[in-house]
């Protein structure tokens, strides 16, 4: 969703070309995700998503999305 919301003008969507996930600990309650763009370019968008449970980071994902025109 973060990549989609940051599409450049004229783009039709994105597709994942790379993803990396680090899992730090088990989540024993509801999980909240916070995503932010690290790079918004004309051909790629990089998004980092942090996942939190009980105020502690439980995982982090970084994805590179190709911009589809």
Secondary structure, 3 states (H helix, E strand, C coil): CHHHHCCCCCCCEEEEEEEEEEECCCCCCCCEEEEEEEEECCCEEEEEEEEEECCEEEEEEEEEEEEEC
